[in-house]
Amino acid sequence: MQPLSVLGPDAATLVDALAARLEGRTAVVDHAAVDAGEQSSIATTASLAADGTWTATGTDADFTDMLDRLAPDHDYLLATGFSRLRVPTVLIGDDRDPTDVPGDVVATPDAVADVDLDALIGTVEDAEPWVTLETLVERATAHPDAEFSGAIATFTGRVRAKEEPGDDRTTHLAFEKYEGVAAERMAAIATDLEDRDGVFRVLMHHRTGVIEDGEDIVFVVVLAGHREEAFRAVEDGIDRLKDTVPIFKKETTEAEQFWVHRQE
């Protein structure tokens, strides 16, 4: 799923224009501003349109969870009103400093009329997609040899807050890929593992950008005939990914910030 955040007074107008042009299932999510002093027993409300798109507003929406829930069934997600999203972002008629936005600011038009929709859609298409473990499992089980499979094994790597009780808390990690090379090496690892007897499908995905404490980083999914082949392929897959794929990690704790490979 390709996500895009739009901020500014004309955000809804731009989202409507984009939704009309995108080919595929599109989710539209709006986060309304809520008075901090307002009390309500309803945390989130949502409405479903006749065409299947839906909007949601609320006070405690976890956007990462929302992305995870929507990704398996949607090709695009267009969000308005979320100011702290780590996804590609358009600032429309918004004078905030782009460096204050967590996501990559891809356009800063003054008005909707200034937006080149074709160019913006191309930017969205080229951005890194939001991939979930569920999505990878669904792709694996769609394999033609799935009827011969008796096992699906998965691995999920996540941001660990502490190694030991007395450690400074890790607030987030930032990952950068050596573009092109990283994808090629992950594909090569998957192909090599799929050459093993009893292994039908191997899928990997490593997220990039800023990932906070407790959030998912990397997934490995293996479809195999038996659990033994599945477990071995998952373990070998993540070990080889960490050893050979050029993905660089910067760690930020409560006390310091450092590149992990340099620290080691």
MARLUM-496361 format. One record per residue: x, y, z of N, C-alpha, C in turn; residue in one letter; residue number from 1. Coordinates in nm, 3 decimals, always signed. Each point is the difference from the previous one (the first is absolute). Layout:
N
X	Y	Z	X	Y	Z	X	Y	Z	A	NUM;
...
***
This chain:
264
+0.084	-0.119	+0.000	-0.084	+0.119	+0.000	+0.088	+0.124	+0.000	M	1;
-0.038	+0.099	-0.084	+0.077	+0.123	-0.011	-0.071	+0.109	+0.083	Q	2;
+0.060	+0.047	+0.109	-0.064	+0.103	+0.082	+0.046	+0.141	-0.037	P	3;
-0.088	+0.098	+0.020	+0.033	+0.140	-0.019	-0.076	+0.082	+0.104	L	4;
+0.071	+0.090	+0.067	-0.061	+0.092	+0.096	-0.008	+0.138	-0.064	S	5;
-0.116	+0.066	+0.016	-0.018	+0.135	-0.052	-0.039	+0.091	+0.115	V	6;
+0.073	+0.110	+0.014	-0.025	+0.095	+0.108	-0.028	+0.138	-0.058	L	7;
-0.090	+0.075	+0.066	-0.030	+0.136	-0.043	-0.149	+0.022	-0.016	G	8;
-0.042	+0.124	-0.016	-0.143	+0.033	-0.005	-0.074	-0.061	-0.119	P	9;
+0.069	-0.029	-0.111	-0.065	-0.059	-0.117	+0.032	-0.149	-0.014	D	10;
+0.040	-0.064	+0.110	+0.042	-0.140	-0.007	-0.111	-0.090	-0.052	A	11;
-0.122	+0.019	+0.050	-0.111	-0.087	-0.041	-0.029	+0.013	-0.149	A	12;
+0.011	+0.120	-0.055	-0.025	+0.021	-0.143	+0.103	-0.075	-0.084	T	13;
+0.127	+0.007	+0.041	+0.104	-0.071	-0.074	-0.019	-0.150	+0.011	L	14;
-0.034	-0.048	+0.119	-0.022	-0.143	+0.018	-0.114	-0.049	-0.089	V	15;
-0.108	+0.076	-0.009	-0.112	-0.038	-0.087	+0.046	-0.009	-0.146	D	16;
+0.082	+0.096	-0.043	+0.048	+0.000	-0.138	+0.091	-0.120	-0.027	A	17;
+0.086	-0.031	+0.096	+0.088	-0.116	-0.016	-0.079	-0.130	-0.001	L	18;
-0.095	-0.013	+0.093	-0.079	-0.124	+0.009	-0.074	-0.027	-0.130	A	19;
-0.043	+0.106	-0.069	-0.072	-0.018	-0.126	+0.091	-0.047	-0.112	A	20;
+0.130	+0.021	+0.015	+0.095	-0.033	-0.107	+0.074	-0.132	+0.023	R	21;
+0.010	-0.042	+0.124	+0.076	-0.121	+0.030	-0.075	-0.124	-0.047	L	22;
+0.073	-0.094	-0.055	-0.059	-0.126	-0.044	+0.031	-0.107	+0.103	E	23;
-0.101	-0.048	+0.068	+0.019	-0.097	+0.106	-0.084	+0.036	+0.120	G	24;
+0.002	-0.086	+0.100	-0.079	+0.022	+0.121	+0.070	+0.106	+0.085	R	25;
-0.073	+0.106	+0.032	+0.056	+0.113	+0.073	-0.074	+0.021	+0.131	T	26;
+0.075	+0.009	+0.109	-0.057	+0.035	+0.130	+0.028	+0.147	+0.026	A	27;
-0.101	+0.073	+0.047	+0.016	+0.141	+0.035	-0.026	+0.013	+0.150	V	28;
+0.099	+0.050	+0.073	-0.009	+0.009	+0.145	+0.022	+0.144	+0.043	V	29;
-0.092	+0.052	+0.082	+0.010	+0.137	+0.048	+0.006	+0.000	+0.152	D	30;
+0.094	+0.077	+0.055	+0.012	+0.011	+0.145	-0.043	+0.141	+0.039	H	31;
-0.118	+0.011	+0.057	-0.052	+0.131	+0.036	+0.066	+0.049	+0.129	A	32;
+0.022	+0.131	+0.007	+0.054	+0.058	+0.122	-0.105	-0.008	+0.110	A	33;
+0.041	-0.040	+0.118	-0.092	-0.016	+0.111	+0.045	+0.088	+0.115	V	34;
-0.089	+0.073	+0.059	+0.031	+0.084	+0.115	+0.059	-0.086	+0.111	D	35;
+0.117	+0.041	+0.049	+0.068	-0.081	+0.101	-0.083	-0.018	+0.125	A	36;
-0.090	+0.094	+0.027	-0.080	-0.011	+0.120	-0.130	-0.076	-0.019	G	37;
-0.029	-0.038	-0.125	-0.125	-0.069	-0.027	+0.002	-0.142	+0.055	E	38;
-0.108	-0.040	+0.061	-0.011	-0.135	+0.055	-0.104	-0.077	-0.081	Q	39;
+0.034	-0.120	-0.040	-0.093	-0.081	-0.077	+0.031	-0.146	+0.023	S	40;
-0.104	-0.084	+0.001	+0.020	-0.143	+0.014	+0.031	-0.063	-0.136	S	41;
-0.013	+0.078	-0.108	+0.027	-0.052	-0.133	+0.141	+0.044	-0.041	I	42;
+0.088	-0.096	-0.014	+0.138	+0.032	-0.034	+0.017	+0.024	-0.150	A	43;
-0.071	-0.076	-0.081	+0.015	+0.010	-0.144	-0.136	-0.018	-0.067	T	44;
-0.030	+0.082	-0.100	-0.120	-0.020	-0.081	+0.043	-0.014	-0.145	T	45;
-0.077	-0.075	-0.077	+0.033	-0.023	-0.139	-0.126	-0.003	-0.083	A	46;
+0.011	+0.038	-0.127	-0.113	-0.007	-0.091	+0.046	-0.070	-0.128	S	47;
-0.090	-0.082	-0.056	+0.030	-0.077	-0.120	-0.084	+0.052	-0.115	L	48;
+0.065	+0.038	-0.110	-0.071	+0.052	-0.116	-0.047	-0.114	-0.090	A	49;
-0.091	+0.031	-0.091	-0.055	-0.103	-0.088	+0.107	-0.063	-0.089	A	50;
+0.105	+0.076	-0.031	+0.105	-0.053	-0.088	+0.106	-0.079	+0.076	D	51;
-0.019	-0.018	+0.130	+0.093	-0.080	+0.079	+0.108	+0.078	+0.070	G	52;
+0.015	+0.130	-0.030	+0.097	+0.080	+0.073	-0.059	+0.038	+0.136	T	53;
+0.089	+0.025	+0.096	-0.049	+0.036	+0.131	+0.087	+0.105	+0.064	W	54;
-0.060	+0.076	+0.090	+0.073	+0.100	+0.075	-0.014	-0.030	+0.148	T	55;
+0.100	+0.039	+0.076	-0.003	-0.025	+0.144	+0.053	+0.121	+0.073	A	56;
-0.059	+0.031	+0.114	+0.050	+0.105	+0.086	+0.006	-0.054	+0.142	T	57;
+0.090	+0.053	+0.080	+0.007	-0.050	+0.136	+0.108	+0.066	+0.081	G	58;
+0.012	-0.043	+0.125	+0.095	+0.062	+0.092	+0.120	-0.088	+0.029	T	59;
-0.009	-0.129	-0.032	+0.110	-0.088	+0.038	+0.043	-0.091	-0.114	D	60;
-0.025	+0.042	-0.123	+0.035	-0.084	-0.113	+0.152	-0.017	-0.009	A	61;
+0.046	-0.124	-0.004	+0.140	-0.030	-0.022	+0.016	-0.021	-0.149	D	62;
+0.069	+0.092	-0.066	+0.003	-0.005	-0.145	+0.076	-0.120	-0.052	F	63;
+0.102	-0.045	+0.071	+0.072	-0.119	-0.043	-0.093	-0.120	-0.001	T	64;
-0.082	-0.015	+0.105	-0.098	-0.108	+0.003	-0.099	+0.013	-0.115	D	65;
-0.041	+0.124	-0.029	-0.096	+0.021	-0.108	+0.061	-0.040	-0.134	M	66;
+0.126	+0.037	-0.022	+0.067	-0.042	-0.123	+0.004	-0.152	-0.011	L	67;
+0.033	-0.065	+0.111	+0.008	-0.146	+0.000	-0.135	-0.064	-0.033	D	68;
-0.107	+0.058	+0.053	-0.133	-0.057	-0.024	-0.047	+0.020	-0.144	R	69;
+0.033	+0.116	-0.057	-0.051	+0.033	-0.133	+0.086	-0.054	-0.113	L	70;
+0.129	-0.019	+0.024	+0.093	-0.037	-0.106	-0.038	-0.126	-0.077	A	71;
-0.043	-0.108	+0.066	-0.028	-0.121	-0.079	-0.111	+0.015	-0.103	P	72;
-0.093	+0.093	+0.021	-0.117	+0.010	-0.087	-0.004	+0.126	-0.085	D	73;
+0.105	+0.082	+0.006	-0.001	+0.126	-0.073	+0.130	+0.021	-0.076	H	74;
-0.011	+0.071	-0.111	+0.118	+0.035	-0.079	+0.057	+0.135	+0.042	D	75;
-0.088	+0.088	+0.050	+0.042	+0.135	+0.038	-0.069	+0.041	+0.130	Y	76;
+0.067	+0.088	+0.075	-0.062	+0.063	+0.114	+0.030	+0.148	-0.006	L	77;
-0.104	+0.083	+0.008	+0.013	+0.145	+0.000	-0.048	+0.051	+0.134	L	78;
+0.088	+0.069	+0.073	-0.031	+0.044	+0.136	+0.003	+0.151	+0.009	A	79;
-0.094	+0.057	+0.075	+0.001	+0.144	+0.027	-0.011	+0.023	+0.150	T	80;
+0.067	+0.107	+0.046	-0.014	+0.040	+0.139	+0.097	-0.065	+0.096	G	81;
+0.083	-0.095	-0.046	+0.099	-0.062	+0.087	+0.132	+0.074	-0.019	F	82;
+0.048	+0.070	+0.101	+0.118	+0.084	-0.018	+0.131	-0.071	+0.032	S	83;
-0.006	-0.123	+0.050	+0.124	-0.066	+0.042	+0.018	-0.135	-0.067	R	84;
-0.035	-0.010	-0.128	+0.012	-0.127	-0.070	+0.136	-0.013	-0.068	L	85;
+0.057	-0.119	+0.005	+0.127	-0.026	-0.065	-0.025	-0.064	-0.138	R	86;
-0.078	+0.069	-0.082	-0.029	-0.045	-0.135	+0.016	+0.121	-0.094	V	87;
+0.008	-0.020	-0.132	+0.009	+0.114	-0.091	-0.112	+0.100	+0.028	P	88;
+0.035	+0.129	-0.001	-0.092	+0.104	+0.046	-0.004	+0.117	-0.099	T	89;
-0.121	+0.053	-0.020	-0.019	+0.123	-0.077	-0.043	+0.109	+0.096	V	90;
+0.067	+0.113	-0.004	-0.039	+0.118	+0.077	-0.066	+0.098	-0.097	L	91;
-0.132	+0.013	+0.006	-0.071	+0.084	-0.096	-0.054	+0.125	+0.071	I	92;
+0.050	+0.116	-0.042	-0.038	+0.124	+0.065	+0.035	+0.000	+0.147	G	93;
+0.108	-0.069	+0.034	+0.040	-0.018	+0.139	+0.142	+0.053	+0.015	D	94;
+0.020	+0.097	+0.088	+0.130	+0.066	+0.011	+0.092	-0.059	+0.106	D	95;
-0.034	-0.120	+0.050	+0.089	-0.061	+0.099	+0.132	-0.038	-0.065	R	96;
+0.103	-0.011	+0.078	+0.133	-0.037	-0.047	-0.001	-0.149	-0.038	D	97;
+0.033	-0.033	-0.125	+0.001	-0.142	-0.041	+0.087	-0.088	+0.087	P	98;
+0.103	+0.059	+0.061	+0.087	-0.082	+0.086	-0.068	-0.039	+0.130	T	99;
-0.115	+0.062	+0.031	-0.075	-0.037	+0.119	-0.098	-0.115	-0.026	D	100;
-0.008	-0.045	-0.124	-0.093	-0.107	-0.037	+0.077	-0.132	-0.003	V	101;
-0.044	-0.103	+0.072	+0.075	-0.126	+0.005	+0.014	-0.068	-0.134	P	102;
-0.105	+0.007	-0.084	+0.007	-0.065	-0.130	+0.077	+0.082	-0.102	G	103;
+0.030	-0.063	-0.111	+0.071	+0.068	-0.109	-0.097	+0.094	-0.072	D	104;
+0.026	+0.130	+0.008	-0.088	+0.098	-0.065	+0.027	-0.003	-0.150	V	105;
-0.101	-0.042	-0.078	+0.018	-0.020	-0.143	-0.053	+0.116	-0.083	V	106;
-0.080	+0.091	+0.059	-0.051	+0.115	-0.074	-0.047	+0.106	+0.098	A	107;
+0.015	+0.127	-0.038	-0.045	+0.111	+0.085	-0.076	+0.103	-0.082	T	108;
-0.110	-0.038	-0.066	-0.075	+0.096	-0.082	-0.077	+0.100	+0.087	P	109;
-0.026	+0.116	-0.057	-0.080	+0.100	+0.071	-0.148	-0.033	-0.005	D	110;
-0.045	-0.066	-0.107	-0.141	-0.031	-0.018	-0.015	-0.125	-0.085	A	111;
-0.120	-0.058	+0.000	-0.026	-0.121	-0.076	+0.027	+0.022	-0.149	V	112;
-0.032	+0.120	-0.049	+0.020	+0.030	-0.142	+0.147	-0.008	-0.040	A	113;
+0.091	+0.011	+0.097	+0.143	-0.003	-0.030	+0.057	-0.142	-0.005	D	114;
-0.082	-0.098	+0.033	+0.048	-0.138	+0.010	-0.007	-0.069	-0.136	V	115;
+0.110	-0.059	-0.042	+0.003	-0.085	-0.118	-0.038	-0.140	+0.047	D	116;
-0.127	-0.037	-0.020	-0.049	-0.127	+0.053	+0.076	-0.120	-0.057	L	117;
+0.032	+0.003	-0.127	+0.072	-0.112	-0.060	+0.138	-0.017	+0.065	D	118;
+0.068	+0.112	+0.022	+0.132	-0.007	+0.063	-0.010	-0.049	+0.143	A	119;
-0.103	+0.048	+0.072	-0.016	-0.043	+0.139	-0.033	-0.148	+0.008	L	120;
-0.087	-0.047	-0.090	-0.032	-0.143	-0.002	+0.125	-0.082	-0.029	I	121;
+0.085	+0.048	-0.091	+0.126	-0.068	-0.028	+0.090	-0.007	+0.121	G	122;
+0.003	+0.109	+0.078	+0.079	+0.001	+0.122	-0.052	-0.101	+0.101	T	123;
-0.132	-0.007	+0.013	-0.061	-0.097	+0.092	+0.033	-0.142	-0.044	V	124;
-0.010	-0.026	-0.130	+0.028	-0.134	-0.051	+0.145	-0.042	+0.025	E	125;
+0.092	+0.096	-0.008	+0.142	-0.031	+0.015	+0.045	-0.010	+0.145	D	126;
-0.082	+0.049	+0.092	+0.038	-0.003	+0.142	-0.004	-0.143	+0.053	A	127;
+0.073	-0.024	+0.108	+0.000	-0.133	+0.059	-0.138	-0.034	+0.053	E	128;
-0.054	-0.115	-0.035	-0.134	-0.036	+0.046	-0.003	-0.037	+0.147	P	129;
-0.120	+0.003	+0.057	-0.019	-0.050	+0.137	-0.036	-0.148	-0.011	W	130;
+0.091	-0.088	+0.043	-0.018	-0.143	-0.011	-0.016	-0.059	+0.139	V	131;
-0.094	-0.093	+0.016	-0.025	-0.062	+0.130	+0.030	-0.149	-0.007	T	132;
+0.012	-0.060	+0.116	+0.019	-0.145	+0.007	-0.119	-0.072	-0.063	L	133;
-0.121	+0.049	+0.027	-0.119	-0.063	-0.057	+0.004	+0.001	-0.153	E	134;
+0.044	+0.113	-0.057	+0.010	+0.009	-0.145	+0.096	-0.104	-0.056	T	135;
+0.114	-0.017	+0.065	+0.099	-0.097	-0.048	-0.052	-0.143	+0.013	L	136;
-0.070	-0.030	+0.109	-0.057	-0.134	+0.017	-0.102	-0.028	-0.110	V	137;
-0.082	+0.099	-0.032	-0.099	-0.018	-0.107	+0.067	-0.025	-0.134	E	138;
+0.109	+0.070	-0.026	+0.073	-0.022	-0.126	+0.059	-0.140	-0.003	R	139;
+0.054	-0.043	+0.113	+0.060	-0.134	+0.006	-0.103	-0.108	-0.025	A	140;
-0.116	+0.012	+0.064	-0.101	-0.105	-0.013	-0.070	+0.001	-0.135	T	141;
+0.024	+0.103	-0.082	-0.054	+0.003	-0.135	+0.089	-0.076	-0.098	A	142;
+0.111	-0.054	+0.048	+0.093	-0.073	-0.085	-0.067	-0.125	-0.058	H	143;
+0.029	-0.036	-0.125	-0.063	-0.118	-0.062	+0.022	-0.130	+0.076	P	144;
+0.111	-0.011	+0.074	+0.029	-0.123	+0.074	-0.052	+0.003	+0.143	D	145;
-0.085	+0.099	+0.032	-0.049	+0.012	+0.138	-0.074	-0.125	+0.046	A	146;
-0.061	-0.073	-0.093	-0.074	-0.121	+0.039	+0.092	-0.109	+0.054	E	147;
+0.129	+0.012	-0.028	+0.096	-0.098	+0.052	+0.067	+0.049	+0.128	F	148;
-0.040	+0.116	+0.048	+0.065	+0.060	+0.116	-0.073	-0.036	+0.129	S	149;
+0.079	-0.042	+0.099	-0.055	-0.026	+0.133	+0.052	+0.095	+0.104	G	150;
+0.075	+0.104	-0.045	+0.061	+0.091	+0.099	+0.020	+0.139	-0.059	A	151;
-0.030	+0.101	+0.081	+0.038	+0.138	-0.028	+0.073	+0.048	+0.125	I	152;
+0.125	+0.037	-0.017	+0.079	+0.051	+0.113	+0.030	+0.147	-0.028	A	153;
-0.006	+0.082	+0.106	+0.027	+0.142	-0.016	+0.096	+0.050	+0.108	T	154;
+0.070	+0.108	-0.034	+0.082	+0.071	+0.098	-0.033	+0.148	-0.010	F	155;
-0.016	+0.063	+0.117	-0.021	+0.144	+0.006	+0.106	+0.060	+0.092	T	156;
+0.080	+0.092	-0.053	+0.095	+0.073	+0.083	-0.062	+0.133	+0.040	G	157;
+0.019	+0.042	+0.122	-0.061	+0.123	+0.049	+0.102	+0.083	+0.078	R	158;
-0.033	+0.125	+0.027	+0.090	+0.088	+0.074	-0.006	-0.037	+0.148	V	159;
+0.115	-0.037	+0.053	+0.012	-0.038	+0.141	+0.034	+0.125	+0.081	R	160;
-0.076	+0.025	+0.104	+0.023	+0.120	+0.081	+0.126	-0.010	+0.084	A	161;
+0.027	-0.119	+0.056	+0.116	-0.018	+0.087	+0.058	-0.138	-0.019	K	162;
+0.133	-0.008	+0.012	+0.069	-0.129	+0.000	+0.002	-0.057	+0.141	E	163;
+0.025	+0.088	+0.098	+0.007	-0.037	+0.142	-0.084	+0.100	+0.080	E	164;
-0.045	-0.039	+0.122	-0.087	+0.090	+0.079	+0.058	+0.138	+0.026	P	165;
+0.131	+0.011	+0.015	+0.061	+0.130	+0.032	+0.038	+0.084	-0.120	G	166;
-0.028	-0.048	-0.121	+0.040	+0.073	-0.120	-0.084	+0.125	-0.021	D	167;
+0.059	+0.098	-0.070	-0.080	+0.112	-0.048	-0.100	-0.052	-0.101	D	168;
-0.120	+0.054	+0.002	-0.105	-0.046	-0.089	+0.028	+0.044	-0.144	R	169;
-0.014	-0.092	-0.094	+0.007	+0.034	-0.141	-0.135	+0.058	-0.042	T	170;
+0.000	+0.124	-0.047	-0.125	+0.064	-0.039	-0.039	-0.035	-0.143	T	171;
+0.101	-0.011	-0.089	-0.030	-0.038	-0.137	+0.128	-0.040	-0.073	H	172;
-0.019	-0.068	-0.111	+0.109	-0.033	-0.091	-0.031	+0.064	-0.135	L	173;
+0.104	+0.033	-0.074	-0.017	+0.053	-0.135	+0.079	-0.090	-0.095	A	174;
-0.066	-0.048	-0.105	+0.063	-0.091	-0.094	+0.010	+0.065	-0.138	F	175;
+0.115	-0.022	-0.064	+0.021	+0.044	-0.138	+0.046	-0.119	-0.082	E	176;
-0.056	-0.014	-0.121	+0.040	-0.107	-0.090	+0.094	+0.052	-0.107	K	177;
+0.092	-0.086	-0.043	+0.075	+0.027	-0.121	-0.094	-0.036	-0.114	Y	178;
-0.069	+0.100	-0.055	-0.109	-0.023	-0.095	+0.045	-0.087	-0.117	E	179;
-0.087	-0.090	-0.041	+0.029	-0.090	-0.110	+0.078	-0.121	+0.045	G	180;
+0.115	+0.024	+0.063	+0.085	-0.111	+0.044	-0.070	-0.080	+0.109	V	181;
-0.064	+0.068	+0.095	-0.068	-0.070	+0.108	-0.109	-0.091	-0.054	A	182;
-0.082	+0.051	-0.092	-0.108	-0.080	-0.057	+0.055	-0.120	-0.077	A	183;
+0.107	+0.022	-0.076	+0.060	-0.109	-0.078	+0.053	-0.110	+0.091	E	184;
+0.063	+0.039	+0.109	+0.057	-0.102	+0.089	-0.108	-0.076	+0.075	R	185;
-0.108	+0.068	+0.040	-0.110	-0.072	+0.065	-0.065	-0.097	-0.097	M	186;
-0.015	+0.042	-0.126	-0.058	-0.088	-0.101	+0.090	-0.121	-0.023	A	187;
+0.132	+0.021	+0.000	+0.093	-0.111	-0.020	-0.006	-0.099	+0.116	A	188;
-0.011	+0.052	+0.122	-0.013	-0.089	+0.117	-0.127	-0.083	-0.012	I	189;
-0.110	+0.065	-0.035	-0.128	-0.071	-0.011	+0.007	-0.108	-0.108	A	190;
+0.059	+0.034	-0.114	+0.011	-0.099	-0.109	+0.084	-0.119	+0.042	T	191;
+0.110	+0.026	+0.068	+0.087	-0.108	+0.046	-0.073	-0.092	+0.098	D	192;
-0.074	+0.058	+0.093	-0.074	-0.082	+0.097	-0.112	-0.079	-0.068	L	193;
-0.061	+0.058	-0.102	-0.108	-0.070	-0.071	+0.051	-0.118	-0.082	E	194;
+0.131	-0.005	-0.025	+0.058	-0.114	-0.071	+0.012	-0.123	+0.090	D	195;
-0.021	+0.016	+0.128	+0.007	-0.114	+0.091	-0.123	-0.091	-0.018	R	196;
+0.020	-0.128	+0.020	-0.111	-0.094	-0.006	-0.104	+0.034	+0.108	D	197;
-0.125	+0.005	-0.040	-0.107	+0.022	+0.096	-0.028	+0.144	+0.033	G	198;
+0.076	+0.095	-0.057	-0.026	+0.142	+0.022	-0.061	+0.058	-0.128	V	199;
-0.123	+0.053	+0.011	-0.072	+0.044	-0.118	+0.007	+0.151	-0.022	F	200;
-0.001	+0.077	+0.107	-0.004	+0.146	-0.016	+0.069	+0.066	+0.119	R	201;
+0.084	+0.100	-0.028	+0.067	+0.077	+0.104	-0.020	+0.148	-0.032	V	202;
-0.051	+0.076	+0.096	-0.023	+0.143	-0.018	+0.063	+0.076	+0.116	L	203;
+0.061	+0.115	-0.033	+0.065	+0.083	+0.101	-0.036	+0.147	-0.023	M	204;
-0.007	+0.074	+0.109	-0.018	+0.144	-0.011	+0.064	+0.067	+0.120	H	205;
+0.079	+0.105	-0.026	+0.063	+0.078	+0.107	-0.045	+0.144	-0.014	H	206;
-0.063	+0.054	+0.103	-0.044	+0.139	-0.003	+0.118	+0.095	+0.016	R	207;
-0.017	+0.121	-0.051	+0.103	+0.103	+0.014	-0.060	+0.123	+0.066	T	208;
+0.086	+0.100	+0.024	-0.046	+0.120	+0.069	+0.003	-0.018	+0.150	G	209;
-0.069	+0.089	+0.071	-0.003	-0.002	+0.147	-0.105	-0.099	+0.048	V	210;
+0.043	-0.092	+0.086	-0.090	-0.102	+0.056	+0.013	+0.006	+0.151	I	211;
-0.111	+0.018	+0.066	+0.003	+0.026	+0.144	-0.002	-0.129	+0.083	E	212;
+0.034	+0.017	+0.126	-0.001	-0.107	+0.100	-0.128	-0.083	-0.011	D	213;
+0.016	-0.131	-0.018	-0.115	-0.091	-0.005	-0.056	-0.024	-0.138	G	214;
+0.043	+0.078	-0.100	-0.054	-0.017	-0.135	+0.080	-0.105	-0.078	E	215;
-0.064	-0.056	-0.103	+0.062	-0.105	-0.081	+0.101	+0.058	-0.099	D	216;
+0.108	-0.076	-0.022	+0.108	+0.042	-0.090	+0.007	-0.088	-0.125	I	217;
+0.004	-0.131	+0.020	+0.031	-0.092	-0.109	-0.086	-0.126	+0.011	V	218;
-0.036	-0.054	-0.116	-0.080	-0.123	-0.005	+0.067	-0.101	-0.093	F	219;
-0.007	-0.127	+0.038	+0.038	-0.112	-0.087	-0.114	-0.100	+0.005	V	220;
-0.046	-0.044	-0.115	-0.110	-0.097	-0.008	+0.044	-0.116	-0.089	V	221;
-0.022	-0.123	+0.046	+0.037	-0.119	-0.077	-0.120	-0.094	-0.008	V	222;
-0.031	-0.039	-0.122	-0.101	-0.104	-0.026	+0.075	-0.127	-0.036	L	223;
-0.023	-0.107	+0.076	+0.076	-0.123	-0.020	-0.087	-0.123	+0.021	A	224;
+0.054	-0.114	-0.040	-0.074	-0.124	+0.015	-0.016	-0.042	+0.144	G	225;
+0.107	+0.020	+0.080	-0.001	-0.044	+0.139	+0.065	+0.107	+0.088	H	226;
-0.022	-0.010	+0.130	+0.049	+0.103	+0.091	+0.152	+0.005	+0.004	R	227;
+0.067	-0.117	-0.017	+0.145	+0.001	+0.007	+0.061	+0.090	-0.109	E	228;
-0.047	-0.018	-0.124	+0.051	+0.084	-0.109	-0.036	+0.146	+0.023	E	229;
-0.122	+0.024	+0.050	-0.046	+0.138	+0.021	+0.083	+0.071	+0.106	A	230;
+0.022	-0.067	+0.113	+0.076	+0.063	+0.109	+0.144	+0.029	-0.043	F	231;
+0.064	-0.096	-0.069	+0.139	+0.019	-0.042	+0.011	+0.116	-0.099	R	232;
-0.093	+0.007	-0.093	+0.005	+0.106	-0.101	-0.023	+0.137	+0.062	A	233;
-0.090	+0.011	+0.097	-0.023	+0.128	+0.067	+0.126	+0.045	+0.074	V	234;
+0.061	-0.091	+0.075	+0.120	+0.036	+0.076	+0.115	+0.038	-0.093	E	235;
+0.021	-0.079	-0.104	+0.108	+0.032	-0.093	-0.029	+0.129	-0.074	D	236;
-0.127	+0.024	-0.033	-0.037	+0.121	-0.072	+0.031	+0.126	+0.078	G	237;
-0.041	+0.007	+0.126	+0.023	+0.122	+0.077	+0.149	+0.015	+0.032	I	238;
+0.070	-0.110	+0.023	+0.144	+0.009	+0.027	+0.074	+0.054	-0.121	D	239;
-0.034	-0.048	-0.118	+0.069	+0.045	-0.122	-0.039	+0.144	-0.033	R	240;
-0.125	+0.037	+0.025	-0.041	+0.139	-0.023	+0.084	+0.094	+0.086	L	241;
+0.014	-0.033	+0.129	+0.074	+0.087	+0.091	+0.149	+0.005	-0.036	K	242;
+0.054	-0.111	-0.053	+0.142	-0.008	-0.028	+0.040	+0.062	-0.134	D	243;
-0.090	-0.004	-0.099	+0.043	+0.033	-0.136	-0.077	+0.113	-0.068	T	244;
-0.115	+0.040	+0.053	-0.080	+0.103	-0.068	+0.039	+0.137	+0.055	V	245;
+0.034	+0.095	-0.088	+0.047	+0.132	+0.046	-0.115	+0.088	+0.050	P	246;
-0.034	-0.021	+0.126	-0.099	+0.083	+0.069	+0.069	+0.055	+0.125	I	247;
+0.000	+0.131	+0.015	+0.078	+0.065	+0.106	-0.093	+0.053	+0.108	F	248;
+0.042	-0.018	+0.125	-0.087	+0.029	+0.114	+0.061	+0.106	+0.091	K	249;
-0.078	+0.104	+0.027	+0.038	+0.101	+0.099	-0.093	-0.015	+0.121	K	250;
+0.058	-0.011	+0.117	-0.079	-0.019	+0.122	-0.002	+0.129	+0.082	E	251;
-0.118	+0.035	+0.050	-0.015	+0.115	+0.087	-0.054	-0.047	+0.134	T	252;
+0.078	+0.025	+0.105	-0.043	-0.033	+0.135	-0.033	+0.130	+0.074	T	253;
-0.040	-0.013	+0.125	-0.027	+0.118	+0.080	+0.126	+0.082	+0.027	E	254;
+0.117	-0.062	-0.022	+0.125	+0.068	+0.033	+0.087	+0.036	-0.120	A	255;
-0.013	-0.073	-0.112	+0.092	+0.021	-0.111	-0.059	-0.051	-0.131	E	256;
+0.073	+0.028	-0.109	-0.038	-0.045	-0.133	+0.126	-0.048	-0.070	Q	257;
-0.008	-0.116	-0.068	+0.119	-0.055	-0.064	-0.040	-0.099	-0.109	F	258;
+0.088	-0.012	-0.101	-0.014	-0.104	-0.100	+0.045	-0.131	+0.062	W	259;
-0.081	-0.102	-0.009	+0.028	-0.123	+0.073	+0.123	-0.069	-0.054	V	260;
+0.019	-0.004	-0.131	+0.117	-0.069	-0.054	+0.129	+0.068	+0.041	H	261;
-0.006	+0.133	+0.022	+0.119	+0.071	+0.047	+0.023	-0.026	+0.149	R	262;
-0.110	-0.007	+0.075	+0.009	-0.026	+0.143	+0.063	-0.136	+0.027	Q	263;
-0.033	-0.098	-0.086	+0.049	-0.135	+0.021	+0.146	-0.013	-0.045	E	264;
***
